[in-house]
Amino acid sequence: MSDQFVHLHTHTHYSLLDGAIKIPNLVKAAREFGMPAIGITDHGNMFGALEFFQACKKEGIKPIIGYEAYVAPNSRFDKNRENARAFHLTLLAKNYTGYKNLMKLASEAYLNGFYYKPRIDRELLAQHSEGIIAFSGCLASEICRNILAKDIKKARKVTGWYQDLFGDDFYVELQKNKIKEQYVANDELLKISKDFKLPLVYTNDIHYLRAEDAKPHDVLLCIQTGNLVKKADRFRFGSQEFYMKSPQQMRKEAEEFPGAADNTLLIAEKVDLDIPLGEIHLPKFDTPGNIPNEEYLRQLCEEGLRKRYGEIKGEVKERFEREFDVICKMGFASYFLIVWDFINYARQKEIPVGPGRGSAAGSIIAYALMITDLDPLKYRLIFERFLNEGRNEMPDIDIDFETERRGEVIEYVSNKYGKKQVAQIITFGTMAARAVIRDVGRAMDIPLPVVDKVAKKVPPVPKMTIAKALKEEEDFRKVYKEDRTITELVDIAKNLEGLNRQPGLHAAGVIIADADLTEYCPLYKSSDGTIATQYSMKYLENLGLLKMDFLGLSTLTLIDKALKIIQTNTGTEIDISKIPLDNKETYELLMRGDTGGVFQLESDGMRNLVKRLRPDRFEDIIALVALYRPGPLQSGMVDTYIRCKHGEEHPVYKHPILEQILSETFGMILYQEQAMEIAKEMALFSLSEADKLRKAMGKKIKELMDSYREKFIEGAAQQDISEELAVEVYSQIEYFSGYGFNKSHSAAYALVTYQTAYLKALYPKEFMCALMTCENQNTEKIVRYMSECGSMNIEVLPPDINQSRSYFCVEEGDKIRFGLSAIKGVGDKAVESMMETRDGIGSFKSLVDLCENVDTRVANKQTLEALVKSGSFDCFNRSRSQMFAGIPEILKLGANIQKQKNSNQMDLFGDFAAEEVDEVADADDLYPEVDAWTEIEKLKFEKQTLGFYFSGHPLQKWSDYITMMCGKTIDYLYKEKNVGASLLGGMISAKREITIKSGRNQGRKMAQVHLEDLTASCSMICFPDTYQKYSEYLQEDQAVFVRGKMNEQKDDPEIIIDQVIPIEQGLESLVTRITLKIKDKTEDDVRKLFEVCSKYRGDCKTFIHVEGKDFTTDLEVAEKYFLRPSAELFQEIEKVVGKGAIMVM
């Protein structure tokens, strides 16, 4: 035969942490070797089969799909140590039947056969052997293992079984890999081949692409097994021969095996597999009375349109008929019914559903079916942006559900269409640049600090690679070149970078098929039991399977909780889908920038934009979402929009058609739909053609853009529009295409934004209560929202075991009670147990009463300590320190009493004894005599359990002096950005020390700290020279004055530190003049004041401000009476003359 050869035993990186070849590289190498075909046989899975199939087809190479199965020694259902070691078996699909059987095998191996590995067994293999070519396998096969165990009789028996099953499609697999056991096996395999008259096939069990990849592959095995490269007795391959050899090499090696190389070509010729792609496999939707899907869809739509619009006429009728015609022609009636059905189920079960997302909001049929909740006619949303006959793809409707109940909808779909027809979608985590450096460094036993230092030289930005970092980062390049160990580390990491590391699950994607999914793709089962496809989403789309995104949107949870709290608290039941979109209070709230908790508008940058834009109509909110992106912000579009909105600039329209389309955005093409409308109205494009134009511009496809330019000019000419204007408008569309946003998505999400703003504006305390409940595990947000409550005059009450619920709750007046579940160290089960008990007995009278009645297995020592520290037991009127110290004994007592109650026994004293137990339970001697916690200790424990200081603040004693000295508080920085140089007083709440990695300050330290006062907190940066001077003062919980200037490069306030002074020293070092105000004071007051001042002599200029009936004057005192400023001085002066009597400079 020819000198060609086909590799049929090949592992890609879908043999996770074992194969080291990416599929495009494998196929490219096969093409370069002139191979007519190439096989894929990954370990235990078909993860890469479809990617491989398409890649081969693209390169004109025949794809041979297979997989190396793990065969259980006995039954796949036997899951014990004796059956842990499975045998390897090489299987290839000869045709489509064989491919489907491979999918069945690979699926069952995960679904029911998994034990350490996904395993099949002989029984299963016998059921699904048709259309499959089988090889005897590598050294880990059942035949080879028996040969090496010198059980030749059994090896031959196994051979006979496989020959009986596969007949002419069973081959004896031979390899030459310089492993001594292989030669022993080969000798016997040749005898078996001769005696059983079985054909030979020669393979190389490829795991990496080139010979020089053997070392990186060995490191990959160490990453897989958690071993060190230097370890002698670790798992490793027995040679360095498992690479993709040339046809010439393979034929030379196979010379002693008659026909073994030629048979690779014969097997390739045998294979005739075509996987049908591009077909649509929508599940059947059962309609009432089995009427056609199209007829039932029309019924539902007409019913919905009447609810939405009243009569179905005019523009509504025309739009509906147009959409309906396209949907039915494209065969998607069942698609819309399926989506309608599970959304209808969610609504019936009161599971909140979002108003829509993405381009689906442009469909009047989606609006009629309640799939979306925004009128596409009113807001000029275009159906063809979502679906048109020019698209050869399924519609894509992504649905948002309330986070906590999203799973119920997926479960409904799974039950309705059958668990075998519904699955989630697999994803693959890859070895990214920084991570692979750390993985390789660990395997090479390089010290962690060294590896970490190298990894951090790779910038943490999207799409960054090691090669790119070496090219762009001088410091990385320098380390790479100067240290041989680092050179080797980076080279190996670069070789392994991008390989698949582990499987995962798509966050929202669900596949629904019209038949058992294993008819179309193999299935995988994750460690938590979730069933998913073995093919990732990119490749599933080509199979024509219905993919739905069931997304969880936490804002829907917030809205749902807020509505329930409003109904409970006020009796008002609100239908959030029917609120007016022109509420005055809502827009006033937005104009103030009061957007904490408002969907999409929380960031400081967005808040600033909202205040500048001052939205007063719903269209402005739609625009906000589209404007707040890098393109519009950097291009000046935002500033132009704002100036035009406020009448400071007037938009220019070159044609009435442009004014009609662009007036809502002041002459700018902000939305993709506007570009489509211009093409339709000015150049007579169909909307389907306009959508193609949009896509061509978005992808910068020059040939298409040039052809559409000509079509645009020709169409415009038919409407008497000059070529000059047509070219100008087309260029404008082309320019804005880089910034254009999907208006349908922006509008749908703007509705959620408005809904949250509406609830906050009209029901502030209920909204804030719901917001803090939703964020109860996010301390940073709780602190921020509590501060916001303060500015809204809403009091947040401390946690109280007899008043709090698990969640935050509204109390009478403008008050919110802190929720127990937000306390660190208090689990949900403990809170649930305590609430259930309290609801049964009324309230807890004491700590002992609580321990007597609550399940102390969940409300344990750690839980009770956290509740004491947080102040939740203050209602028991004992000191926190005593209750804390008494917990161990009281827990024991409570447990004993519960045990006595549960045993239903009565001791010698009968009922009287039970009463005595209660009296003893409240006795003082159960609470040890310990010192009360200091104020600082008490506050520290509050911060530990609540995340912030509740009953006070360590800065409280300094607050007057900070105000006196600084004039500005931190919250002022958020309100006014241009504050220049500032002096701020506060406490260091967090600090991160940074070692500079490059530049003139390489090796020096700087710090990022957070300073908080009683109003807010802000970030501060301390550069090396300043940090060297003041590092001892920049410690957590240290109260300091900081002098610095605003970092103008940041959106959020950040101060660049120039000077740091401990607060105790600050008064003395910063104050240059003291003025004492004397007004209406007696001679005795003046004498006492003089006595106080005489104790604090210093060198600070001192003045006395005297106010009489008819005069005011400042008198400078003699130098010998100058004062030394200090907290003690000011406190004593205020005792004599009252607060406000001191002014300092």
N, C-alpha and C positions, 0 to 999 in steps of 0.2 A: 504493500500500500504506500501512500505518500509519506512524506516525512513530517506530516502534521501530527498534532496531539491535542487532546482535550482534557483539561483538569476537571475531574468530577467529584473530588472530595476537598471542599474549600470552606474555610471558616472566615466570616467577615466580623466586623466589630459588633454585630448582633449576637455573636457568641460572647456574651458580656464579660469583660475583663479577661478574655481568653484569646479571642480572635483580635487581630490588630490591623485589619484592612478595611478601609472605607469602600463602599460599593463602587463609586465612580472610579476610584483608583484601580480596583480589581478589573473592571470592564475595560478601562483604558489599556491596562497591561496586556489583557487578552487580545485586544485589537492590535497592539504593537507587535505581539508575537505571531500575528496572523492566524490566530485560532478561530475556527469556524463556530465554535460554541464554548460555553463555560458553565460550570455547575456551581450551585450554592448548597451547602449542607451544614447549617449552623447547629450548634448543640441544643437539642431539645426544644427548638422553637422555629417558627417561620417568620419571625419579626421582620426580616429584610426581604422576604420573597418578592413582594410586589414592587418594591423599589428596584430590586435587582432585575426583574422582568422588564420594567420600563427602560431602565438604563441600557440593557442589552439590545432591546429593540431599536433604541435611538442610535446605537453604534453599529447596527446591522449584524449583530452576533446572536446566535440562537441561545436563548436562556434555558438552562436545565435546572428546574426547581426541585430541591430535595431538602431533607434535613437528617441530621444524625440523631436518631432516636435513642432514648434511654429505655432499655427493656428490663422490666422487673424480673428477678430470678424466679418468682412464682406468680402470684396474682398482683396486679397493680393496687388492689385494695389492702394488701398486706403491708402494714406500716409499723415495722419493728426493726430493731438493730440488725437482725439476720438478713433482712431484705433491703438494707440501706444501699448496698452497692449494686448499681444497675449496669447492665451490659450495653455497649455501643452497637448500633446497627445503622449502616448507610442506606438510605432510601431515596429514590428519585421518582419523580412523576413522569410516566411515559406519555400520558395524554391528559385530557381534561378530567376524565374519570379518576385517574391516578392522583391528579392535583387535589380534587375534592376529597379523596380518601386520605391524602396526607393532612389536609385541614382537619378532618375528623379525628385523626390520630393525635395530631399536635394539640388539638383542643381538649380531648379527653384526658390527655397526659397532665394538663394543668387542672382541669375541673375536678377529676376524681383520682388521678394517679400520683399526685404530687407528694413526694416524701424525700426531702433534701433536693431532689431533682424531679422534673416533670416526666413521669414514666408511663409507658404503655406496657402491655403484656401480650403473650402469644394469642390469647383468646381474642383480644381487640384487633390484633394484626390480621388474624384469620378472617375477621368480619370485613376488613377494609384493605384487602390486598390487591384487588383488581386495579389494573393500570399502573402498578408500581414495579419499578426495577429495584432489586435489593442486592447489596454486596455483603459478603461475609463480615466485613468490618475491620477495624484497626486492632492494635494489640489489646484494647479494652473490650473487644467483642467477646461473646460467649464462646465461640469456636476457639479463638486464640487463647483465651484464659484457660480453657480446658487442655489445650495443647501444652501450654506452659506449666500447667499443673500435672502434666504427664498422664492425663486421663483421656487418652486418644479415643477410646471406645465412646466416651460421652461426646467428644468433639465430633465424631462421625455421626453419632445419633442426631445431634443438633443440626448438622449439615443436611442430613436426610430430611428432617422436618422442614427446613427452609426450602429445599429443592422441591419437595412435594407441594409446598404452598405457592412458590413463585415459578416453578417450571423453568422454561428457557430464559426467564428474566432474573435468574439468580446467578451471581458471579462470585468467584473466589477473588478477594481483594488482596493484592500484594503490594508491598512497599519496600523501599530501601532507604533507611534513615540513619544508618550507622549505630543503631541500638542493637546490642547483641541478642536480646530476646527476639527481635524481629527476624533475625536469620534462622533461629530455631523454629519460629512459627512458620516462616516461608518454606522450609524443607518439608514440613508436614502438610502445609497447605497445597503444595505441588502434588503430593501423593493423593490427597483428598480430591483434588481437581481431576487427576488422571482416573482414579478409581470410580468417581461419581460422574465422570464425563461432563464436568462443569467447566465453562469457559473462564479464563483468567481476565482480570482487569488490573491495570497498574495505576496507582494513585500516589499522591505525596502528602495528603493530610495537611494542606496549606493552612498556616495560622498567621503568617506575616508575608509581606510582599517581596522583600529583597533579602539576600543573605545577611547584609549588614544590619538588618532590623532585628536580628536574633537577640541582641543585648537589650534593646528597649522592650522587646516582647517578654524577656525574662523578668525585667522590672515590673511589667504589667502583671505577671503571674504573682509576684510578691505583693502588689497592691491588692490583688484579688484575695490572697490568702492571709494578708496581714503580717507577712514575714519580712525579714531583712535579707537583702541580697547576699550578705556575707555569711548567713547562717548555713552550715554545712548540710544539715539533715532536712532541709525544706523541700517542698514540692518543686520540681523543675522538669523541663523536657530533657530527654536523655542525649540530645544532640542539637546541632544548629542547622538541621537540614529541612526544616518545615516551612520553606519559602516557596515562592512561585517560580519554579525552574522553567527554562525554555523548552520548547518541544524537542530540540536536539538533545538536551541533557536527559530528558525523560526517556526518550527512545534509546539512548545509549545505555542508561541504567537498566532498562527493561529487556535488553537483548537476550538474556538467558531465560526469559519467560515467554514462551511462544504465544504470539497473538495478543499478549496483554496490552501492548500499546495500541495496536490496530483496533482492538475492541473498544477503546475510548471513542474512536470515530464511528464505529458501528452503533454503539449505544446512542451517540449524539444523533445519528440518522434515525434510529428507532423512535426517538422522542419527537412527538408531534403535539405540541401544547400551545393553545392560544387561549388566553384569558380574556373573556369579553369585557371590554371597557366602554364606558359611555352610555350603557343601558340604564334605564331608570327602574328601580325596584321599590316603589312606594308600597307600603302595606295597604291591604284592602281595608276600606272603611265601611263598616256595616251600617247601612241607612235604614230608617223605618220602612218596613214593607219592601225592602230591597230595591227601592227606586234608584235610578242612576245617580251617581255622585254629583253630576252636574246639576241635575234637577233639585236635589236636596240642598246643594250650595245656593242655588238661586232662591229657594224658599227662605233659607236662613238670612240671606243678604237683604231680601226685600223686607222681611220682618224687622231687621236691624236698621235699615235705612229709614223706615217709617218712624221708628223710635228716635232716630237721630235728627231727621229733617222734616218729619210730617209727611207731606206728599212727595212722591218720587217723580219729579219732573225736571225739565230744563237741564241745567248744568249737572245736577245730581244724577239724573237718568242717563245722560250722555256719557258721563265719566264711568258710571257703573257698567254700562253695556260694553264700553271699550275695554275696561279691565277684565270683565267676565269673559269676553271673547278671547283675549290673549291667554288667560289662565286655562280655559278649556282647550284651546288649540294646542297648547304646550303640554296638556295632560296633567295639570297640577290641581285639579278640583279636589282630589282626595287629600293633597298636601294641606290645603286650607282647612278642610274639614277636620283633619287630625289635630292641627294647631288649635282650631276653635274648640274642639272637644276637651283637650286637657286644660285649656284656659277656662272654659266653662265649668269644668270640675273644680278648679281652684277657686273660682268665684263662689260656687255653691257651698264650698267648704270654708268660705271666708278666709281664704289664703290670699293675702294682698298680692296683686299683680301690677307690674309697672305699666305706665301709659304707652310703652313702646320704646324701641331703640333702633338705631340704624335706619336704613332706607325704607323699611316696611311701613314706617309712619306716613309714607307718601301714597299709600293705597286706600282708596275709599272702601274697598271690600274688607280690608283688615279693620277699618274703622267701623263698618257695619256689623262685623262679627264680634266686636268688642275685643279684638286682638290688640288694637291700639286705641288711644283715647284722645286723639287730637285731630280736629277737622282738617283734612288735607286741602279742601277747597278754600277755606278761610285763610289758611297760612301759605297757600300757593306751593304746596308740596307735590312733587311730580312722581307719578306711578312708574314711569319708564326708568327712573333712577334706581328703582327696586327690581323691576322685571320688564323685559320686552322680548319680542320675538327674535331680535338679533343676538340674544344671549343663548349660548348652548350650555346652560347650567341650571341647576335647580335654584329656586328661590331660597333665601336664607333669612329666616325670621328668628332673631334672638330674643328671648323672653326673660325679663327680670321677675323674680319672685322674692317674697320676703324670706330672708336668710334662714330663719329658724325652722320654716316649714317647707322649704324647697324640696327636701327629700320625699315628702308625701306625694308630690306631683310626679316625680320620677317613679315612685312605687306604683302609682296609679297606671302610668303608661306601661310599665313592665307587666302588670297584671292584665291589662286590657289586651295587649298584643302578644302576650306570652313571654315568659322569661327567656325562652330560647331565641326570641326575635329582638330582644332589647339588650344593649350592653353599653357600658361607658367606653371611652377611647383611651388607648395607651399613649403615653409620652415617653421620651427617653432623655434622661439627664446626661449631659456630655461632660467630658473632662475639659473645663474651661481653663484659660491661660494661668491664672493665679492658682487655681485649685490643683491643676496637674503638677505644677512646680512643687506644691506642698506634698502631694501624693508621692512623687518620685523622691523627693528629699527624705521623706519618712522611710521609704524602702531602702534608700542608700545609707540610712543611719547618719545623715548629716544633722548636726545640732539644730533643734527647732528655731532658736533665735536667728541663726544664719539663714536658714531656709525662708523664714518669715521676712527677713530683710530683703532677700532676693525677690520674693513674690510681690512684695509691696512696691517694687520698682516698676512693675507692670501697671500702667494706669487702669483704674477700675471703671472703664467706660465701655458702653456696648460695642460689640464686634471687635474688641481689641484682641489681637493675637500676639503670641510670643515673637514671631517674625516681625510684625509691625512695631512692637515695642522696641526691639533691637535696632530697628531702623530709625525710630523717632526719639528714643530716650537715651541721651548721651551717658547718663549715669549707669543705666542698665547695661549698655554696651561696654562700658569701662570695667564693671565687675565681671562681666562675662569673659572678657579677654584676659584679665589679669590673674584669675584664679582657675587652675586646671579642674579642680573639683566642681566649681560653679559652671565651668564650660560644659563638663560632662552632664551635670544636672540639667542645665537648660537644653542641651542638645537632645537628651532623652525625652524631656518633657515636651519639647517641640514635636518630636516624632509621635508621641502619644496624644497630643492635644487634639481635641475635637472628637475623640472616640466615645462611643456610648459607654456610660458608666453603670447606670441602673434604670430600671423601668419605673414609671410613675403613672398617674392618672390625670387626664385633662380636667381642668377645673370645672367645666360646665358641659362639655360635649357628650351627647347621648346618641347612639345609632339605633334606628328602628327599621327592621327589614320586613319584607313581605313573606319570608319563610325562615326556617331555622338559619341563624346567622352563619353557621358552619358550612352552608351552601356557598357562601361568598367570601368568608374570611375566617381564619383560625381565631380561637378565643384564648384569653389569658385570665388567670385568677390571681389577684393581688394577695398579699399576706393577710389583709383584713377581710378577705372573702369576696371583694368586689369583682364582678366579671367584666372584663373589657376586651376589646378587639386586640389582636396581635399586630395589626397594621395601624400605623399612626394616621392622624387626620389627613395629612397631605395626600396620602395614597388611597385612603378610603373614598375620598371624593370621586376618584376615577371609576369606582365600582358602581356608582349610581345609587348608593344607599342613602337613605334619609338621615341627615345629621341635624340634630336640634341642640341648641345651647340653652340649657336651663340654668340661668345665672342667678346667683344670690346677691341681692342689693340691700345692704344694711339700712339704707335710708328708708326703704319700704317698711322695715321693722320699726324704725323710729316713728314714722307717720302712723303706723298701726297702734303703737303703744300710746302715742300722744292722743289719738282719737278716743281710745278706751279710757284714758285718764280724764279727758275732757268730759266724756259722757258720765263717768262716775262722779266727778267733782261738780259739774254744773248741770247735769241732766240734758245737755245739748247733744243731739246725735247729728254728726256731720257726715255727709256724703262727699268725700274729698274730690270725686270726679265732677262734682257740680258746683264747686265754689266759684264765685265771680272772679274773672281775671283782671278786673279793674279796681280792686280794693285799694283805697287811698292809703290806709295805714300800712299796707304791705309795701307800697312803693316808698313811703316815707322811711320805713325801716331800712330799705335797701339804700336809699340816698344817704342815710347816716353811716352806712358801712357797718351796720349792726348785724353782721352776717355769721357770727359764731353758730355752728350747727346747721347753717343753711347749705343745702346740697350744692356742691361745686364752687361755692363762693367763700370758703373759709380761709384760704391762704391770704397772707398779708398782701401779696401782689394783686390777687383778684379783688380783695377788699378795697385796695387803693384805686383800682380801675373802676369799681362800682361807684365809689364816691366821686370820681372825676366825671364819669358818664352820666350819673344821676338818672337812672332808668325811671320812666313814668308810663311805660306801656309794655305789654308782653313781648312785642317784637324786639325791644331793647334787651330783654333777657336772652332771647334767642341769639341776638348778635353778640352778647357778652361771651357766651360759650365759644363762639367761632372766632372772636377777636383775641381771646387770651391764649394765643399760641405763638411760638417763636417767630414764624413768618410775618404775620400781621404786626406784631409788636416791634420787630426790627425794621419793617418796611415803612413805617410811618402811617399805616392805615388807621391805627387806633387813634392817633392824635387828630387825623383828618376827620374821622367819624365824630369824635367828641366836639371838635370845633364846629362842624356842620350842625350837629344836634343842638348846640347852644347858640346858633345863629351868628357865630363869629366868622364863619366862612360859608360861602354859598356854592353848592355843587353845580357843575356845568354838565349839561346833557347835549351831546352832539346830534341827537335825533329823538323825536317824540317816543319812539319804541323803547329807547334806552331809559327815558324818564319813567315810562310805565313800569319797566322791570326793575330798575335800580333805585327808585325813589325811597324805598324803605331803608336802604343802606347808604343813602346820600351820594349816589353816583358810583359807588365802588362795587366791584364784583366780589362779594364776600362768600357767596355760596356756590357750589357746583351747579345747583339747579338754575341759578341765574344765567350761568354760561350756556346751559342747555336751552333755556328760554330764548336767549338772544339769537342762538343759532336757528331756532325754529321760527321766530317772528321776523328776524331781519333777513335770513338767508334761506328760508323755506325748507330747512332740514326737518325730517320727521324726528320725533323725540327719540326713536330708536337710534337713528343716525347721530343725533346730538349726544346720546349716551356713549356711543363709540368715539366721538370726538373728545368727550370728557376723559375717557380711558386713555386715548392716544396721548393727550396732553399730560395727563397725570404720570404716564410712564415715559414721556419724552421720546416717543417713537417718531423720529424725524420724517421718514418716508410717508407715514400716514398723515402727519401734521401738514406736510406740504400739499398732499392730495386734497385734504379737507380745506386748506386755504383757497385752492382754486375753486372748489365747490361752493365755498362761502361767498367768494367774490361773484360767481355766476348767479347764485341765488339772490344776492343783494341787488344785482343789476336788474333782475326781473321786477323789483319793487322800486325801480328808479333811484336806487342808492348808489352814489358814485363809487368808483373803484377805490379812490383815495380814502373815503370814509370807511369802506368795507375793510380795506387793509389795516386801517388804524384800529377799528373795532376788533378785528381778528387778533391783532398784536396785543390789544388790551386783554382779551380773553386768554391769550397765550401767557402773558405776564402774570395774570392773577391766578392761573391754573395751579401754580405752586402754593398758593395760599388758600384756595377755595376749600370750603368745608361742606360736609354733607348737612344740608339744612334740615332734612327730615330728622336726623339724629339730634341735631342741636335743638330743634323745636320740641322733640319728645322729652329730652332731658331738661330743657328749660321749664317744662311743666312741673317736673318734680322739684326743681329749684323754687318755683313760685309757690308750690304747695307747702314746702317747709317754711318759707318766708311768711306765708299767710298765717300758718299756725303759730309761729313765733310772735308775729305782730299782734294777733287778736287774743291768743291764749298763752301769754309768755311763761307763766309759772308751770302750766301743764306741759308745755313744750320742753322747757329746761329740765323738768323732772324726767320726762321720757328720754331726753338726750343723755342725761347722766346715767340713767338706768342702762341704756344701750352701751355706754362706754365705761361701765363700772369696773372693768379690769384694766383700764388705761389711766393710770394715775395722772400722767401729764395732762390729759384732756380734762379729767375731773377737776384738777386744780384750776385750769383755765376757765372752765364753765362755772365753777363756784365763784371765781373772781368776777365773771360776767354777771352772775346772779346779783352780786353786790352792787354793781353799777346799775342794775335794773330794779334796785330796791326790793329784791327777793331775798329773804333770809334763809340760809341753809342751816337747819338745826342739826346738832350733833347726833351720832348714833345712840339709840337708847333701846335696851333689850325689851322694854315694855311698850315702846311706841313705834319703833322702826319695823319695816317689813324687809323682806329679802331685797326688794328693789327700792329705789327712791320713791317717796310718795308725797302727795300734796297734803298739807295741813291747813287748818283754818287761818284766814289771813293770807298775806303774801309770803308763805313759808313752805319750804320743802324739807322733808326729813331724810337724813342720810340713810342709805340702804346698807344692810348688814353684809350683803354679798360683796360689797366693794372693799371690805376690810381685809387686808392681807393676812393670810394665815387662817381665815375662816372659810371653810369649804361649803359648797352648795348643800351637801347632804346634812351638814351640821345645822345650817340655817333652816332648812326644811323641817328637820326634827324639832328644833326649838319653836318655830312658828306653829307647827301642828300642835305641840304640847300647850303653848300659850293660848291658842284659840280654844283649847279644851278646858283650861283651868281659869282663864280670865287674865291673870298677870302673874309674874314671878315676884314673890315677896322678898326674896333674898337669894344670895348665891347658893346657899344650901338648898333652898326650895327648888331652884333650877336643877341642881345636881340630883335631887331626889326624883325628879319627874322626867328629865330628858335622857335620851339614850346616850350614855357617856362613852359608848364605843365610837360614836361620831363626834359628839361634843366633848372632845378629849382635852387633855391638859394644854396642848398647843392652842386649841381653839379658845379655851377660856382665858388663857394668858393674853391672846390677841384682843379679846373683847374687853378685858380689864384695861390694857394699855390704851385702847382707842377711846375709853371713856363710856363704853356702852353699859357698864354696870354702875355708873354714878348714881342712878336712881335708887340704889340700895343704901345710900347714905353712909357708906364706910369709905375710908381712904383707899385709894387705888393700891398703895403699897401693901396695906394689910390684906386686901382681897387677893392680891398677887401671891403673897407669901402663904396664904391659907389654902390655895388651890389643891395641892397634893392631898392633904388630910380631908378636905371637904369632898373631893372626888371619891375617896375611899368610903367616907360616911354615906354619901349618896348612893354608891354602888351597893353597899350593904343593905340600905333601906329598900332599894329596888329589889334586891334579891329576896329580902324578907317578904315584900309585897307579892312578888311573883310566886313564891313558894306557897303562898296562901296559908301560912302557919301563924299561930298566935302563941306568944310566950306566956309565962306565968302571970303577967299583969294584964293580959287580954287587951280590950280597947283602951284602957287607961295607959298602957305602955306605948301605944301608937301615938297618943297625945303627948306623952313625955318625950318621945323621939322628936316631934316637931319643936318642942320647946328647947331641947338640947341643940337642935339644928341651928337655932338663931343665937345661941350663946356667944358672948364675946370671946370666950377662951378658945374658940375655933379659929380666931383671927390673931396671929402672932403680933406681939408688941414690937413693931419695927418703925424706924423713922419714916416719916412721910417723904415721898419723893420731892426733890426740889422742883422749882418751876421749870428749870432747864431740863431736868430728867423727865418730867411729865411731858413737856413739849417734844422731847426727843422720841419718846415712845409713841406719841401721837403720829409723828412724822413716819416712824417705822411701820406703823400699821395702817395709817390712812394715806400716807404719801405726802402729807403736808401738816403744818401746824394748825390746830383747830381752835383750841381754847385761848390761844394767845400767840405771841411770836417772840423769839429771843431778842428781836430788834426793838420790841415795844419800849423798853426803858431808854433807848437812844432816839426814838422817833422824833421827839421835839427838837433835839439837837441836830439831827439830820436835816429836818425841815428848815431849821434856823440857818444851817451852814450852806445847804445846797440850793434851796429854792425850787428845784425841779425834782420830781419823783420819776421812777422808771417808766410808769405808764405814759408819761408825757412824751417819751421818745417814740411811742407808737402813734401818737396823735400828730406830732409835728416832727418831720424827719430832719429839717434843716436847723439843727440846734447848735451847730458849731462845737466849740470846746465846752466840756461840761465837768462839773464836780458832782458825783453821785455818792450816796451813802447806802450801804446795805450789807448783806451777809453772803459769803461765798457758799453757794449751795451745791456746786459741782465743779470738778476740775479734771482736765485731761492734759497730761504733760506729753509733749511731742518732741522727738529727736529729729532734727533736720537732716535729711538724707543727702542733699547735694547743695552746690553753690558755695558762696564764700562763708556761710555759716554752718557748713556741714559738720555734724557731730554735736552742735550746740543745742541747748534745750530752749523751748518756748512753751507757752501754755494757752489753752483755751479754757476759760472759766465762765461760770454763770453767776451773776450777781442778782440777788433778789432783795426787794424792800417790801413794804407792806402793801404795795399796789400791783407789782408785776415783777417779772424777771427778764434779764436780757443777756445775750452772749457778749463776751469780751475776749479780746485777743491780746496776748502779751508777748511781744517779740523778744529775741534773745538778750539784747543789752538791758532792756527794762526788766526782764525776768530775772536776770542775774542779780539785779539790785534788790528786787522785792519778792523773790520767791518764798521767803520765810513767812510773809504775810498772806500769800495766796494759798491758804489752806482751807479745806472744807469747814464750815461753821464759824469761820473767822469773820468778825464784824469789821468793816473797813470803809474808809473813804477812797474813792478812785477818781483821779483826774484823767481825762482823756478826750478824744475827739471821735466823732461819728465816722464809721467806715462807709463812705458814699457808694462803694461798689456793691453793697448788699441791699436786698429788698427789706429784710427784717433788720431791726436795730442791732447794730454791733459796734461796740466801743473799742477803739485802739487805745490801750492803756499807756499813759505817760508817767503816772505816779500812783503809788499805793501807800496809804498810811493807816495803821491800826486805829480804830475809832477812838480808843482811849487817848491816844497821842494826838489825834486829829485836831481837837479843840485847841490844844496848846500850839501846835505848829502851823495851823492854818489861819487862826484868828489874828487879825492885825489891829483891830479896834473894837472896843466894847463900849456900848452906850447903855446906861442905866436910866430907865424912865421913872421919874418921880412925879406923881400927880396926887394931890389931895392926901398927902401923908402927914402924920403927926410927928412932933419932935421925937417921940419915942421910936417911931418907925425908922426915922433917919439915924438915930443913935444905934439901933440894932443893925441897920444896914452897914454903918461904919465899922461896927465890931466884926461883922462877917468878912467885910473886905480886908480888914487888917490882917486876917489869917491867910490871905491868898495874894500876898505882894508879888509882883513880877515886873515884866518890862513891856506889857501890852498897853498901848495908849488907851486911856479910859476917859469917857465923857459922861456927864450927868445931864440928861435931858429934863429940863424943868418946865412944867406947864402951870401957869397961874391963871387967874381970871381974865387978865387982859394981856398976857404975854406968854411967849414960848421961846426958850433959849437952850443952847447946848454949851455947857461949861466944861472945859478941859481941866482935869485935875492935875495937881503937881506930879512930876515924874516919880517922886518917892511914894505916891499912892497908886501908881500903875498896878494893874492886876495881872495875875497868872490865870488864864482861862482853863477851866476844868469842869467836869460834870458836877463835882461836889460843890464848887462855887455857885454854879447856876442853880442847883437844887436849894441851897441855903438861901440865896437871894430871893428865889420865888416863894419860899416859906414866909419871908418877911413882907415882900411887896406884891406877891401874886404872880400868876402866869402872865406872860406877854410883857414883862418889865425889862427884858434884855434884848438888845439888838446887837448883832455882830457883823463884822466885815472881814 
